């Protein structure tokens, strides 16, 4: 007997309403593994379904990431049964998939729009588009078959080798690995699915949103005596941009309650630190409306990259058509949010084309090179697909730029023309002082790595592997030379490295190093106004627990850099003339060249009426980089942390937990200072 899985409706809805709902969500999906059917969570990803059913371990833990790579090479079958008596009324019904991730064959329905059709199924490979299918009257089951990504086949069909095969499928690039993220190439029904009697697309709907002309933000890119400026104006006045780059909040970025908590905590932390802009980086996803709603409410401006990054893209007719539909749907949706102030065609495509040696590697013929340039222009150019979509579908006429950066960091123009990604510090292993010389007109990427604290690492690194050279620790450092680059800079500025410090101290000093160096960059960018009119460091957040450039770790803990950015951004907002002298003095001495007395202090703790923990620390000797933590550790941040105190000074700080409901009554206070590391290591 054929088993049918029925969709679920709220019982109260059925009894309270005489009229059937206009929209019914399809949530009771199943997926098949080894001949057995398991419940699937929709929205969700295959990896999370496998974890929820105990089939695979958590890929964030230890080296489990390596053990789940087989998943991407299999065919995965999802299905749902249809009880038509519970569906909306209408002459024709439509199933709307707001997002299908991966390459998928869809059976059981019909589609009138142009699509790939074979063997009684429809084919999709763009996770960033909504798709609508006609539900035939006799259909009782919908089947989805997620197929392996055969990008080598796409390359052969295209006829030109590309630097990255992931360019042949419209999926989230970062899920296939980055130098801060795991390789967890997934698939699944990652957005909602519903049945409706309406044929019109939800992406053509409008929200009750208006943008007052008095608050519109303008970008000016005028030629001047230096080169070409990159300055945002509000109400006709130039504003200095302060913020960071944004990546997806999770390796499996569904819009669920857990990720919504991450969005709230991260965006509120950005606002608390004095940010006025975030750049949504082009290698992740087109963010959910929830992200933009929060940015709207918090007054955070958004620089919006289209989802193209660090690779060349084929200009095959089917790909160009898919890209156009992707752009139309997402511009229509996102443009309704007042927070968006800029559209950018891609991240580092021009930079890679000009500077990364692709021609020497792939030996393109002149004809092939001409076609690749044509593809770049067709997709990203001033009169290309993305630019025309923005002009047509953004009702507020917000600007579009072709690429970021305008010039790579090896060009002299990177400091005179447009926005700049300066990676001579880090990739080029230059000292932090280089930021003073290499400050561009708008700094849209730069930064330096650090490790999260051991309290974070201990959740994903087995206890027996909490050492810098263990397999699990190495798996949570995705940059090939990351630790070595940190060690080199740490020896220069602090006199230590990963071999001379125990892991807990190394993680702490790595954060001080990141704050010192990236903070120096922020300081120079603010200082060099109006030559430079914006600073967006790389990066605000993580998609999993890892060593990275982030200023807030995966669990919502502020690193030292976030506190440093807060100090500098708040100073820029009102008291820069006074504060700049303090920072000049601070950066005139390397940390290793200071004198560090034996640390002595007193600690007091109390609780506010709202239950929040208050800590008061008084310095009895000069203290440097005082880090306050709870035992057991509570994710979140203190209102003040990583502070310097003169003997006799004290700091009062309040714990802001990442989870507002967490119990804080039974904790004690831990303190770490740079003093004890130098003093007890005989330096």
N, C-alpha and C positions, 0 to 999 in steps of 0.2 A: 504494500500500500504506500502511495506517495505521501511523504510527510510535508506539510505546509506550515511555514513559520508565519504567524500572523503579526501584523503591525499592532502597536499598542496605542490606545487612546485613553485619555483621562476619563474615568467613569463619570465624574461630576459633569463633565462637558456634555456627555451623551444624555444625561438625565435632565440637565438644566436647559438645554437648547433644543427647540423643535427643528431648527434649521441646521443642516450639517455644516461643519467648519469649511472655510474657503481653502485651508491648507492643512494637510496631515503629514506629519513627519514620519519618515521610515527609519526606525531605530533598531528593530529586532533582527539584525543581520547575524549570519553565521559564516564562519570560514572553515575550510577543510584542511586537515593536516593528517597525513598517513591514513587516509580513509575514514577518519573520524571527524565529526562536526563539532565545532566549539563556538560559544557565543562571542560576538565581536562588539566592540564599543564604537559607536558612530556618533559624533566625529572621532576619528582615531587613526592610528597607523598600524601596519602589520606588526611591527616590533612590539608595540604596546599590547596588542592583542595576544601575541605569543607570550609575553611576560605575564599578563594577567591570568593566563591559563596554565602557567607553570611549565611551559615548553622550553623556554630559554631563560637564562639568568639575566640579571640586570646588566646591560652592556656598559654602564658607567663604572662598574666595580672592577677593580683589579685589571686583569688583561682579558676580561670577558668579551670586549669588543672584537678581539681576534677570533673568538670561537663562534661568532654569529655571522661571519662573512658569507657563509653558504646561502643565507636567506635570499640574497639578491639574485641568485642563479636559478631559482625555482619558479614554477608557475603556481599562483595562489588563487584559489577559487572562493569567492564570496557569493552568498545568495540570500534572498529574502522572499518569503511567500506573501501573496497579496490577498486580503479579504476585501473584496470590492464593496461589500455592504457598509463598510466604515469609511469609504473614500468620499471626497466632495462630490456634489451633484454637478452634472454638466454633460453636454453632448460628447465632449472629448476631454480626456484627462491627460495631464502632462507630468512626467517625473523630472524634477529639477535636481541635478547634482551640482552643488555649489563649488565642489572641488574634488577631483579624483587625482591622486598622486601616482605617477608612474605610467607605464604603457599598459593599457587595459582594453580588452575586448568586452563589449557589452551586448548581452543577448536578452531577448524577450520583449524588445520595444522597437519602435520605428522613429526615424528622425528625418524631418523634411529639409533641414539645412544641409549645406554642402558638408560632406564628411567622407571618411574612408569606409567602404562597405565591402565585406567579403565573408563568405560562408555564413550568411544569415546573422552577422554580427557587425557592430560598429566599433570603431577603433579610436582611442583617445590617447594623446601623449603630452598634454599641456595641463599641468596641475593648477595653473593660474587663471583658468577660464571656467565659467559656469556653463553647463550643458543641459539642454532640455530635450526630452524624448517623449514622443507620443506613446501612450500606454494602450495597446490594442484591447478590445473588449474581452477577448478570451485569455489574456495573459494572467497566469496565476503565480508565476515565479520570475524574478529578475536574477540574472546571473552575471557576475563580473569575473573576468579572468585577468589577473595581473601577470604580465609577462616579464621575463628578464630584459634588462636594457641592453640590447645588442648594438652598442654604439659603433663597433667596428663595421657592421653592415651599413650603417648610415654613412660612415666615412667612405666606404667603397662606392656606394651609390652616388655620393656627391662628387667623388673623383679628385678631391684635393685634401691632403692631410691637414688637419687643424691642430693647434697646440693642445687642445683639450677636447676629448671625445664627448664629454658631458654636454657640449654645445648642441648636440644633435637631438636632445630631448629637453623639453621645457619643464624641468624639475628644479627644486631648490638646490643650487650648486653646493652650498655648504654641507649638505647631508652626505656628500660623497668625500668629505674630508677637507680640512683647512689647517692652517698652522696654529689654530686654537681650538679646533673641533674634531670630533671623532668621525670615522668613516662608517656611517650607519645609513646606507642607501636603502630607503624604505619605500613603501607604496601603501595605498589604502584609501579609504573614504575619509579624507581629512577635514572635510567641511560637511555641513548638513545636507540631508536629502529629504525632499518632500514631494507630495503629490498635490497638484492644483488643477482647477478647471480653467485657469487663465493661461493663454498662450503667450502673453506679453512677458518680456524678460524683466526680472527684478532689477537688473543693472540699469534699466532705463528709468527707474523710479527716481523721484527726488525727495529730499528731506526738507523739513522746514528750517532751512539754514540761510542766513544772510550774512554778508560781510560788509560792514560799513565802509564807505569810501574813505572815512576819516582814519580808519585803522589799517588800511591796506599797506602791505609792505612792498617796497620797490627795490629791485636790484639794479644798480648802475655798474656798467663795465666800460667806463669811458677811457679813452687814451689820454695820457697825461705825460708830464715831463719825465716820469720814471718808466712808464710802460703802459700797463692797462690795469685800472683799479678793479676791485671786486668788493663793492660796498652796499650793504643793505640800508635802506632809508625807511623811517617811519614818520608819517606826518611831515615829510619833507626834510627831516633831520637825520643825519647819519647815526647809526647805532653800531656799537661794537658787539659782535656775536660771541657768545660764551657757551660752550657745551662739549659734546662728544659724539662719537659715532655709535650707532645702535645696530646690534645684530639680533637675530631671533632669540627669544627668551629660553628656548629649549630645543634640543635636537629633534623633537617631535612636536612641532609648534601648533597644536590644536587650541581652539578657543574654549578651554574648559575652566573650571573653578580654580584649579591649582595654578594654571598659567595666568589667569586673571589676577590672582594674588601677586604673582611676580610682576606683572605690568604695573599694578598700583604701587608696589613697594619701590620699584626702580624709578618710575616717573616722579613719584613724590620725593624720592631721594635726589633726583636731578633738580627738581624745583628748589628743594631745601638748600642745595649747594650753589644756588645762584645761576643755574643754566637759563638761557633763553632760547636755545635751539638744540635739536637733535638731527643728525643726518642718518636717515634710514638707508643703510648700505645695500648696494645692488647685488649682493651674492646670497641673500636670504630669501625672504618672501615679501609679497605685498601685504603689509600688516593688516590685521583684523580691524574692523571698525572700532572695537573696544579700545585699542591703542590710540586711535585718532580722537575718539571721544574724550579720553583722559587728557590728551595734549590740548584739545580745545578748552577743557575746563580749567586746566592749570596755566594756560597762557604760554605754553611751550610751542615755539615755531618748529616746523618740520621741513627739512630739506629732503625731498623724496627722489631717491634713485629709482629708475626703472630696473627690473631684475635681470641685469646683464653685468657680468664681472669677469675681468682678467682673461678673456679668451676671445677668439674670433667666432663668428656665427655664420652658418651657411645661408646663402641667399636663394635657396631652392624655393620655387613658388609656394609649395605647401607650408614651408617654414615662415615665409613672409606673411602669408595669410593668417597663420596661427598667431604670429607676433602682433599683427594688426588687431585681431579680435581680443587678444590679451590686453593690449594697450587701451582699446576702447572701453572694455568692461571696467578696468581698474581706474582709469582716469574718471569715468562717470561716477564711480563709487567714491573715490578718495577726494575728488575735487569738491565734494559737498562739505568738506571739513575746513573751517576757517584757519586751522593751524598750519595748513600747507602753504608754503611761501615760494617754493622752487621745485621744478621738475628737472631731473638730470638724466641724460640718456643712458649712462652706464658708469661703472667704476673701472677705470684704468685700461680700457680697451685701446684708446689712442696711445697711452703710455706703453703698453705692451707691444703694439704694432711698430712703434718707432724705436723702442729702446731695449727690448728683451732678447734680441738675437734670434728671433723666430726664422728670419729668412735664411740665416746660416744653417740652422738645424734642419729645416724642411726642404731647402733647395727648390723653392717655388720657381716656376718658369715666369717670364714676363707676363704671359697671358694669365697664368694663375694669380699672380700678384695683382694684376689689374682687376680680376674678378673679385678678389678679396677686398680690395679698396672700394669697389663698387658696392659690395655688400655692406661695408661700414657706412658708406654714404647713404645707402638706401634705407638702412634701419635707423641710424643715429643722426644723420646730417641735418643741417638747418632746414632743409626741405624734404627730410626723410619721413618715414612712417610715424615715428614717435612725436616729432615736432608737429606734424600736421594733425595728429590726434589731439594733442594738447591744445592747439589753436582752435580746433572744432568743438571739443567737448569740455574744456575747462571754462565755465561761464564767467569766471572772474579774470581771465586773461593773465594768469600768473606766468612768469617767465620760464623758458626752457633753455637749458644749456646742453651742449652736445655730449660732453664727457667731463669727468673729474679724474685727475687734475688736467689743467690746460697743457702744462709741460711737466715731464718727469724730472726727478730731483737731480739728474745728471746734466740738465740744461741750465745755462745761466739765466734764462727767462723764468725759471721756477720762482725766483724771488722778485721779479719785476712785472710779471703778467699773470693775471687771473688767480685762480685758486691753486694751492700747492699741496702735494703729499711729500713731506720731507722725510725720507728714510735713510739719509746718510748716517744719522744716529740710529742705531740698531742694525739695519742690514749692512751698512757700510762700516759699522763698528767705530764710528767717530765719537769723540768725547762730547759730553753734553754742551760744552761751551760753543760748539758749532752752531747751536740754535741762534746765538746772537748775530752771527754772520748770515745765516740762511733763513731769515724771516721773510716770508713772502707777503703778498698783498692780502691773502686770506688763507689761513692754514687749516685745510680740511682733513688732513691726516698726518699724524706723527705720534710717536710714543715709545714706550719701553716696557718690557715684561716684568712681572713679578710672580712669585708663587703665592697661592692662598695660604692662610694659616693652617697649622697642623690640625686644628679642630675641624676644618673642612676636609683636608686630605684623609683624615682618619675614617671618614665615612665611605670612602671609595678605595682606599688602599688598605689591604689586610694588615693587621697589627705586625706580623712578622716581616712585612716589606716596607715599613716606614723608615726607609733609608734612601738617600739620594740616588743610588745606583741600582735599586731593585727594579725588576721588570715592570711592576705596577706603577712605580713612580715615573719610570721612563715613558710608559704609555700615557701618562697624564702631563707630558711635555711634548707637544706636537711640532714644535719648531726644531728642525734638524740640528741647529747649533745653539738653541735657546739657552741651555744651562751654561755653555762655554761663554756666550756673550755676556750673560749676567755675571759670571765669575770674573771676567776680564774687567768689567766696569766696577764691580764691587771691590776688587783689589786696588783699583786706582783711587776710588773715592772713600772707601771705608777700611781698606787694608785687610779684608777677610775674603774668603770664598767658600764654596760648598764643601771643600775638603777640610777647612780649618774650623768650621762651626758645626755643632750638632743641628739636626734637621729643624728643630723648633726655632733655633736662633737664626739659621739661614733663611727660613721663610720670612721671619720678622725683618731681618736686615734687607732682604730682597725688596720688601715693600717700602722700606725707607729709601732705598736706592731709586726705585721707580718714582716715588714722590719727589725726591730731590731733583732727578733729571728731567722728568716730564714737567714738573713744576717750574724748573728753570726755563723750559720752552714757553710755558704759559706766561711767565714773568716777562720774557723778551717780547712776546707778541703783544701783550698789553702795553708794555713800555714803548713800543715802536709805532704807536698810533700817531698819525693817520696813515702811515705807510702800510701798516697791517690793520685790517678792520674785522678780524674774526679768528677764533681759535677753537677748533673742534678736535680734541685729541682722540686717538684710537686706544681703547674703546670703552664704552660705559660698562657693558655687561658680558656675561658668559652664557653659553648654551648647555654647559655641563661643568662639573668641577675640574679645573685644569689650571696649569700655569699659563698665564696669558697677559695681554696688555690691559685687561679690564681694571676699572677702579672700584667695582662692586663684584664680589664673587657670586657663584651660582646660587648660593643659599641666602643672598641678600646682605652679606657682611660688607661694610665699607672697608676698603683697603686704605692704607695711608694716603694714597694719591687722591682719593675722593675728599678727604679732609683738607689736603693741600689745595685742591682746586676750589673748594669752598672758601678758604681763606683769601685766595687770590681774586676770585670772582667777586666776592663781597667787597674787597678793597677797591676793585675797579669801579664798583657801583657808586662809591660815595667818598672815599677817603684815600684815593690813590696817592695824592701828593705827599701825604704823611707816611703811608704804608710803604711806598716805593723805596724810601730810604732804609727802612727796616730790612726789606728784601735784598737790597744792594749789599748791605752788611752781611746778611745771612749767607749769601752766595759768594762772599769773598774768601771764605775759609772752607776747605774740605772737611767733612766730618772726622776723618782720621787724624787731622791736625789739631783738634780741640783737646782740652784737658778734661778728664772725666774723673771726678771724685767718687769715692765710695757712696753709692746711692742710699740716702736715708729720707724717710717720709712717714707720715701718718695717714691712715685711711679711715674714713667714716662712711657708713651707708645707712640709708633710711628709705622710706616709701612715701610717695605723694598720696594724696587722697584718691587719685585715680588709679592707684596701684603701681605706678611706675617707680622703678628703682632709681634712687639718687645717690651718687657717690661724691664724696668730697675728699680730695687728696691734697695734703699740705707738704711742700718740699722743705726738708731740713737742710739739704745741700742742693747745689745746682743740679738739675735733672734735664736730660735730653731725650726727646722722642718718647715720652711716657705713654705706654700703651696699656689701657685698662680693659680687662676682660672679666667675664663671670666664670665661676666654676660651680656646676657644669656650665659649659658655654651655651649662651642664648644667641641665636642668629639675630642680626640687626646692627645697630650702631649706637654709640653714645653721641650726645649733642656736641661734646668736645672730646677729642682723643688725639694721640700722637702729638702731645704738646711739649714745649720746652718751658721749664719753670726755674726761676732764680730762687735761691734759698730764702725762705720766708713767704714765698708766693703760694697760692693754692688755686685749685681748679674745682669747680662744681659742675658736674655733668650728669645728664639724665639718659637712661637707657631707653631707646626706641626700638622695640622688638620688631622683627620682620613679620611675625605672627602676633597680632594684637591680643590674642586670647591665651598666649603662653603663660604658664605659671612662673612667677619671678620671686616668690617669697623665700624659697629655700636655696639661696645661692650665696656664695662668698665671692670676694673680689680678688682677682689676680692682677699683678702689675709687672710689667716688663719695661726696662729702660735701657737705652744704649750704654749708659754708665756701666751697668753690671757686666755687659759683654766685653767692654774694653778693660774695666778694672780687674775682672777675674780672669781675663786672658793675658794679663801682664802687659798691656799696651798703654 
